[in-house]
Amino acid sequence: MPKRSGDRDGAVGGSLDGVFHALSDPTRRKVVERLGRGPATTSELARAFDMALPSFTQHLGVLERSGLVTSEKKGRVRTYRLTPEPLDGVDTWLAGQRALWSRRLDQLDAFLHELKEQQK
């Protein structure tokens, strides 16, 4: 059965903060991109990076705690899969921010046009 764990502070996997934290590192972003093409074992993923395996598995742990990946162990082989659902929360948050700033910029634009008209 796939393994999913919560953040160290007790937050549920897939929280917005956890997802942003996981994606803040370029190594982890590259792992997410690679897993977007399909499942891969730890060694397959690690091959692309010039770092010690224990350091690399820490990155995988961060991704797993964020909920972005799940892993399944069969014998001595652990296979990782992308679980993109936590990105829905990021998308929702970004859409809200985009709408907020669009409204604010529209208000600023209207205000500046009004000032310009008053100066004529």
Residue, then its C-alpha position, 0 to 999 in steps of 0.5 A: m500500500p502507498k505510504r503517505s505521511g504528515d508534516r513534522d509539525g503535525a500538518v496533514g500532507g498536501s497542505l499549502d505550506g508543505v507543497f510550497h516548501a517542497l517545491s522551493d528546492p530545484t532538486r525536488r522540482k526536477v523530481v516532480e517533473r520526472l515523476g510527471r512522466g511516470p513512476a520511478t525507483t529511488s535509484e532511477l531518480a537519484r541517478a540524475f543528481d550528483m549527491a549522496l543517496p542519503s541526501f537525495t532520500q531526504h528530498l524524497g521524504v520532503l516530497e512525500r510529507s507534502g503529499l506530492v508523491t507516494s511510495e511503495k516498497k516491494g522487497r528492497v525497491r521503493t517506487y515513487r509516484l506523483t500525486p498531483e492533487p495537492l497542486d490543486g490547492v496551489d492552483t486555487w490559491l494562485a487564482g485567488q491572488r491573481a484575481l485580487w491583484s487584477r482588481r487592485l490594478d484595475q482600481l489603480d488604472a481607473f484612479l490614474h485615469e481619473l487623475k489625468e482627466q482632472q488635470k486637463 
